[in-house]
Amino acid sequence: MAGQAFGVIGLEVMGRNIALNIERNGFPIAVYNRTYAKTEHFLSELARGKNARGGKTIQEFVQLLERPRRILIMVKAGAPVDAVIAELRPHLQDGDVVIDGGNSLFTDTERRVKELSGTGIKFFGMGVSGGEEGALWGPSLMPGGDRDAYQHLEPILTKVAAKSDSGPCVTYCGSKGSGHFVKMVHNGIEYGDMQLIAEAYDLLKNVAGLNNSQLRNVFNEWNQGDDLKSFLIEITAKVIDFADPDGSGKPLVEVILDKAGAKGTGKWTTQTALDLGVAIPTITAAVDARSISALKEQRVKAAGLLSGPSAHPIGNVLNFIHDVRDALYCSKICSYAQGMAMLNVADKAFGYGMKLDEIARIWKAGCIIRAVFLNSIMQAFKEQPQLENLLLDKRFRDAINTKQDAWRRVIAVAINNGIPTPAFSASLAYYDSYRRERLPANLIQAQRDYFGAHTYERLDKPGIFHTEWSAQTPAAKTPEDHKQDEARPSQVMKK
């Protein structure tokens, strides 16, 4: 009797849904769960009449599979993954492929690849995005690991993945921990996207004065255009005016506690970006915003003690709504630009072998950040594989050039009305910093050299320099300096 084509360990929502997805696409499955009652329930209820078998023990489960075995682990990240691998190892053979489909930290995946090196077992870290519905009907899949072993996974993964007009939303992301690295950055972009939408909602509700029914109409309209059409805008329109089922008479979103949860992947993205020396201020601002939201009790206290500005009128409401739309799009471009730049730097640092156009392509369907404008991102990297930043691509350059006045107006309105827009503001600061030929870091370098002899470089000649600053007198003023002083008397400090 032929063995089952694919094995799944872990039968919580994501595990059981992806198992059903695999079976529905023509691949007999074997399943295992530490609690056998869940396996029995899966087989007797969810998978009744399907080509599915279950093992009571890991050994029995492994014996159900054809070789080379393909086993997907869908358990909580961290120690549980290590425990499953340890239990599996004695029963696996040369060429078998083990895939961690959870939200594991990429460095854990790198460690596991090293630990299994030389055993003949091929280990993959695979990002899975799309939530429980995506797992069942087609997620975006981000596998990374041994290139040759991928051929044993590809026929199944291309069948179960979501489909866009560019094909199945799965690609070989690269070697080692690249799959989980890509998923981590995906989640960081997701944090940024969600925070930006929340800030737009805050401005439209609390500055423009829109009610939730009007907000629903605005987000539905925004979801019609190619610039903002996306899964997150779509679901925002669905939840924004959803009636409270408990009968409060208010939209449900208005009675939900304003403390945002987090599972850690946004924090990992920010920490890793710091390690790589990559600026991702929009994503970091989104992580910070969730941390501040968690201070609910302190914020309630502060609201009664700390004052803000007087309200500033915005003028025409329709014009303001249009400005917020443009500000959201410009900020969104910056958020994705930061994420793709981080992937670019990591690819070079870790030697993954990523193709950024392919990564943008597999995010076009199935995943949480799926959006129409990923077509433009995919095309940008397809045309320019060495593109360092999306802001340098003509499509995005032109979009920001035409919309940035609105972006700046919105942030000014937010500041004047005391509405926090950390992600909008961080995106604009990123753009303004990136577009400037000269930044004030020269002063920082002088300060560092003064107090710590950290040295500096010069614009006018090569080399590394250090100055004994305390022994120097101020540079003599030229006649031109004196003329400038006289033209700006208010800026000259009197001795």
C-alpha positions in Angstrom: 0.0 0.0 0.0 1.4 3.4 -1.0 2.2 5.8 1.8 0.5 9.2 2.4 2.1 12.0 0.3 2.4 14.6 3.1 2.4 14.8 6.9 1.2 17.5 9.2 2.1 17.7 12.9 -0.1 20.0 15.0 -3.9 20.2 14.6 -4.8 23.6 15.9 -6.7 25.8 13.5 -3.8 26.6 11.1 -2.5 23.0 11.1 -5.8 21.3 10.5 -6.9 23.8 7.8 -3.7 23.5 5.8 -3.9 19.7 6.1 -7.4 19.8 4.6 -6.1 22.2 1.9 -3.4 19.7 1.0 -5.8 16.8 0.8 -8.3 18.7 -1.2 -5.6 19.3 -3.8 -5.0 15.7 -4.4 -2.3 14.7 -1.9 -3.2 12.0 0.7 -2.3 13.3 4.2 -1.1 11.8 7.5 -1.6 13.8 10.7 -0.3 13.7 14.2 -1.1 15.7 17.3 0.4 15.3 20.8 -3.2 14.9 22.2 -4.6 12.0 20.2 -8.2 13.0 20.9 -7.6 16.0 18.5 -6.3 13.5 15.8 -9.4 11.4 16.3 -11.7 14.4 16.1 -10.0 15.6 12.9 -10.3 12.2 11.2 -13.8 11.5 12.3 -15.3 14.9 11.7 -13.3 17.4 9.6 -11.6 14.8 7.4 -14.4 12.3 7.2 -14.5 10.6 3.8 -11.1 12.1 2.8 -7.8 10.5 2.2 -6.4 11.1 5.6 -4.8 8.9 8.2 -3.5 9.5 11.7 -0.8 8.2 13.9 -1.1 7.6 17.7 2.7 8.0 18.0 5.3 9.9 16.1 6.8 6.6 14.9 3.4 5.4 13.6 2.8 8.7 11.9 6.2 8.6 10.2 5.6 5.1 9.0 2.4 6.3 7.2 4.4 8.5 4.8 5.9 7.8 1.5 9.6 8.6 0.9 11.2 11.0 0.8 8.9 12.1 3.6 7.5 15.6 3.6 6.5 16.7 7.1 5.0 20.1 8.1 5.3 21.2 11.7 2.5 23.5 12.7 3.1 24.1 16.5 3.9 27.1 18.6 7.2 28.7 17.9 10.2 28.2 20.2 10.7 25.2 22.4 7.7 23.2 21.0 9.3 23.1 17.6 12.6 21.8 19.0 10.7 19.2 21.0 8.9 17.9 17.8 12.2 17.8 15.9 13.9 15.8 18.6 11.0 13.3 18.7 11.1 13.0 14.9 14.8 12.6 14.3 15.2 8.9 15.3 12.5 7.9 12.9 13.6 9.9 9.8 16.0 8.8 7.0 18.3 10.4 4.4 16.4 12.8 2.1 13.4 13.4 4.3 12.2 17.0 4.4 10.9 18.7 7.6 9.2 22.1 7.4 8.5 24.5 10.2 5.4 26.4 9.1 5.0 28.4 12.3 6.1 32.0 13.1 9.6 31.0 14.2 12.4 33.5 14.6 14.7 33.2 11.6 17.8 32.7 13.8 16.1 29.7 15.4 15.6 28.3 11.9 19.3 29.0 11.1 20.3 27.1 14.2 18.0 24.1 13.3 19.5 24.0 9.8 23.0 23.7 11.3 21.9 21.1 13.9 20.4 18.9 11.2 23.3 19.4 8.8 25.0 16.1 8.1 22.1 14.0 9.2 20.6 13.8 5.7 17.4 15.5 6.9 16.5 18.6 5.0 15.0 21.4 7.1 12.9 24.2 5.8 11.5 27.3 7.5 8.4 28.3 5.8 6.3 31.5 6.4 2.6 30.9 6.1 0.4 34.0 5.8 -3.3 34.3 5.3 -4.8 33.3 8.6 -7.1 30.4 9.1 -9.1 31.1 5.9 -5.9 31.4 3.9 -4.6 28.1 5.3 -7.7 26.4 4.2 -8.3 27.9 0.8 -4.8 29.2 -0.3 -2.1 31.0 1.8 1.0 32.8 0.7 3.9 30.5 1.3 7.5 31.5 1.9 9.8 28.5 2.1 13.5 28.7 2.6 16.0 25.9 2.9 18.0 23.4 0.8 17.6 24.3 -2.9 17.7 20.7 -4.2 15.2 19.5 -1.6 12.7 22.1 -2.7 11.9 20.0 -5.7 10.2 17.5 -3.4 8.0 20.3 -1.9 7.2 22.4 -5.0 4.5 20.2 -6.6 2.4 20.2 -3.4 3.1 23.8 -2.4 2.2 25.3 -5.8 -1.2 23.5 -5.6 -2.1 24.6 -2.1 -0.9 28.2 -2.3 -3.1 31.1 -3.2 -3.3 32.0 -6.9 -2.9 35.5 -8.3 -2.8 36.7 -11.9 1.0 36.0 -11.7 0.7 32.4 -10.6 0.8 30.4 -7.4 1.8 32.6 -4.4 4.8 30.5 -3.4 8.5 30.7 -4.4 11.8 29.4 -3.2 12.9 32.3 -1.0 16.5 31.2 -0.6 18.8 29.2 1.7 18.9 28.7 5.5 16.4 30.8 7.4 15.3 33.0 4.5 11.7 31.8 4.5 11.1 32.8 8.1 13.1 36.0 7.5 10.8 37.0 4.7 7.7 36.2 6.8 9.1 38.3 9.7 9.5 41.3 7.3 6.1 40.6 5.9 4.7 40.9 9.4 6.6 44.1 10.0 5.1 45.6 6.9 1.7 44.4 8.2 2.3 46.2 11.5 3.0 49.4 9.5 0.0 49.0 7.2 -2.4 48.5 10.1 -1.0 51.5 12.1 -1.3 53.8 9.1 -4.9 52.8 8.5 -5.6 53.3 12.2 -4.1 56.8 12.0 -6.2 57.6 8.9 -9.3 56.4 10.8 -8.4 58.6 13.8 -8.0 61.7 11.7 -11.2 61.2 9.8 -13.2 60.4 12.9 -11.8 62.9 15.4 -10.7 65.8 13.2 -13.0 65.6 10.2 -15.9 64.4 12.4 -17.1 61.5 10.2 -19.4 58.9 11.8 -18.8 55.2 11.3 -21.2 54.8 8.5 -19.4 57.6 6.6 -16.1 56.0 7.4 -17.3 52.7 5.9 -18.2 54.5 2.7 -14.8 56.2 2.6 -12.9 53.0 3.1 -15.1 51.2 0.5 -14.3 54.0 -2.0 -10.6 53.9 -1.2 -10.7 50.1 -1.9 -11.8 50.7 -5.5 -8.6 52.4 -6.7 -5.3 50.7 -7.5 -3.3 52.8 -5.1 -5.0 51.6 -1.9 -7.0 48.5 -2.9 -5.9 45.8 -0.5 -7.1 43.2 2.0 -6.6 45.5 5.0 -8.5 48.4 3.5 -11.3 45.9 2.6 -11.7 44.5 6.0 -11.4 47.9 7.6 -14.6 48.9 5.7 -16.2 45.7 7.0 -15.4 46.2 10.6 -15.7 49.9 11.0 -19.5 50.1 11.1 -20.3 46.5 12.3 -23.1 46.7 14.9 -22.2 45.6 18.4 -23.9 42.2 18.9 -24.3 42.9 22.6 -26.8 45.6 21.8 -24.9 48.7 23.0 -26.3 50.6 20.0 -22.7 51.5 19.0 -20.5 50.1 16.2 -18.6 47.2 17.8 -15.2 48.8 17.0 -16.1 51.7 19.3 -16.6 49.5 22.3 -13.4 47.4 21.8 -10.6 48.2 24.3 -7.9 50.3 22.7 -5.0 48.0 23.6 -3.4 46.4 20.6 -2.1 42.9 21.0 1.2 41.6 19.5 2.9 38.2 19.0 6.4 39.5 18.7 7.2 39.4 15.0 7.0 43.2 14.7 9.5 43.5 17.5 11.8 41.0 15.9 11.7 43.0 12.6 12.7 46.2 14.4 15.4 44.4 16.5 16.8 42.7 13.3 16.8 46.0 11.4 18.9 47.6 14.1 21.3 44.7 13.9 21.6 45.1 10.1 21.8 48.9 10.3 18.6 49.4 8.2 16.2 52.2 8.9 12.5 51.0 9.2 11.0 54.0 11.1 7.4 53.4 9.9 7.4 49.8 11.1 9.2 50.7 14.4 6.6 53.5 15.0 3.9 50.9 14.6 5.5 48.6 17.1 5.9 51.6 19.5 2.3 52.6 19.0 1.1 49.2 20.2 3.4 49.5 23.2 1.9 52.8 24.1 -1.6 51.5 23.5 -0.9 48.9 26.2 -0.5 51.7 28.8 -4.3 52.2 29.0 -4.5 52.9 32.7 -1.7 55.4 32.5 -3.3 57.1 29.5 -6.6 57.4 31.3 -4.8 59.2 34.1 -2.8 61.4 31.8 -5.9 62.4 29.8 -7.1 64.2 32.9 -3.8 65.9 33.6 -2.1 66.7 30.3 -3.4 69.3 28.0 -3.3 69.5 24.2 -3.8 72.3 21.6 -7.1 74.0 20.9 -9.0 72.6 17.9 -8.0 73.9 14.5 -10.6 73.9 11.7 -9.7 71.9 8.6 -11.8 73.7 6.1 -13.5 71.6 3.4 -14.0 68.1 4.7 -14.0 66.4 1.3 -10.7 68.0 0.5 -9.3 66.7 3.9 -10.5 63.2 3.2 -8.7 63.3 -0.2 -5.6 64.6 1.5 -5.7 61.7 4.1 -6.0 59.3 1.2 -2.9 60.7 -0.4 -1.0 60.8 2.9 -1.9 57.1 3.5 -0.7 56.1 0.1 2.6 58.0 0.4 3.2 56.5 3.9 2.3 53.1 2.6 5.0 53.4 -0.2 7.6 54.3 2.5 6.6 51.3 4.7 7.0 48.8 1.9 10.2 50.6 0.7 11.6 50.0 4.2 10.6 46.4 4.2 12.0 45.6 0.8 15.2 47.5 1.6 15.6 45.4 4.7 15.2 42.2 2.6 17.8 43.5 0.2 20.4 44.2 2.9 19.7 40.8 4.6 20.1 39.0 1.3 23.5 40.4 0.9 24.5 40.0 4.5 23.3 36.4 4.8 23.8 35.1 1.3 20.2 33.9 1.0 19.8 34.2 -2.8 16.5 36.1 -2.7 14.6 37.5 -5.7 12.7 40.6 -4.5 10.4 40.6 -7.5 9.3 37.1 -6.7 8.8 37.9 -3.0 6.5 40.8 -4.1 4.7 38.5 -6.4 3.8 35.9 -3.8 2.4 38.6 -1.6 -0.2 39.5 -4.2 -2.8 37.0 -2.9 -3.4 34.9 0.1 -1.5 37.0 2.7 -2.5 39.8 5.0 -0.6 42.5 3.1 -1.9 41.6 -0.3 -2.5 44.8 -2.3 -2.9 45.8 -5.9 0.1 48.1 -5.8 2.3 45.0 -5.2 2.1 44.7 -9.0 4.2 47.9 -9.3 6.6 46.7 -6.6 7.0 43.4 -8.5 7.6 45.2 -11.8 10.1 47.6 -10.2 12.4 44.8 -9.0 11.9 42.7 -12.1 13.1 45.6 -14.2 15.8 46.6 -11.8 17.0 43.6 -9.7 19.7 45.7 -8.0 17.2 48.5 -7.0 18.3 49.7 -3.6 15.1 51.4 -2.6 11.6 51.6 -4.0 11.7 55.4 -3.7 14.2 55.5 -6.5 11.7 53.8 -8.9 10.0 56.3 -11.3 6.5 54.9 -10.5 6.8 55.6 -6.8 8.9 58.8 -7.3 6.1 60.3 -9.4 3.4 59.2 -7.0 5.0 60.9 -4.1 5.9 64.0 -6.1 2.2 64.5 -6.9 0.8 63.7 -3.5 3.4 64.9 -1.0 1.8 68.3 -0.4 -1.4 66.6 0.8 0.8 64.3 3.0 2.5 67.3 4.6 -0.9 69.1 5.1 -2.3 66.1 6.9 0.6 65.8 9.3 0.4 69.5 10.1 -3.3 69.2 10.8 -2.7 66.3 13.1 0.0 68.2 15.0 -2.1 71.3 15.3 -5.0 69.2 16.6 -3.0 67.0 19.0 -3.7 63.8 17.1 -0.8 61.4 17.2 0.3 60.1 13.8 3.6 58.3 14.5 3.6 56.1 11.4 2.5 58.9 9.0 5.2 61.2 10.5 7.9 58.5 10.5 7.2 57.8 6.9 7.5 61.5 5.9 10.7 61.9 8.0 12.1 58.8 6.2 11.3 60.2 2.8 12.7 63.7 3.7 15.9 62.1 5.1 16.4 59.8 2.2 16.0 62.6 -0.4 18.5 65.0 1.2 22.0 65.1 -0.1 23.3 66.4 3.2 22.1 65.6 6.7 23.2 67.0 10.1 25.2 63.9 10.9 28.3 65.9 10.3 27.7 67.6 13.6 27.0 64.3 15.3 30.4 63.0 14.1 32.1 66.1 15.4 30.4 65.6 18.8 31.4 61.9 18.9 35.0 62.7 18.0 35.1 65.4 20.7 33.9 63.3 23.6 35.1 59.8 22.5 37.8 60.3 19.8 35.6 58.2 17.5 37.1 59.9 14.4 35.4 61.2 11.3 35.8 61.5 7.5 36.0 64.7 5.4 34.3 65.8 2.3 37.4 67.3 0.7 39.9 64.6 1.1 40.1 60.8 1.9 41.1 59.3 5.1 40.1 58.9 8.8 40.7 61.9 11.0 40.7 62.9 14.7 40.9 66.4 16.1 42.0 67.6 19.6 39.0 69.9 19.8 39.8 71.5 23.2 43.1 72.8 21.7 41.4 74.5 18.8 40.1 78.1 18.5 36.9 78.8 16.4 37.5 79.1 12.7 38.1 82.7 11.6 35.1 84.3 9.9 35.3 85.3 6.3 33.8 88.5 4.9 31.0 86.4 3.5 30.2 85.0 7.0 29.9 88.5 8.3 27.6 89.5 5.5 25.3 86.5 6.3 25.3 87.5 10.0 24.2 91.0 9.2 21.4 89.6 7.0 20.2 87.4 9.8 20.7 89.4 13.0 18.0 87.5 14.9 19.9 84.3 14.4 23.2 85.6 15.8 23.7 84.9 19.5 24.9 88.0 21.4 27.9 87.4 23.7 
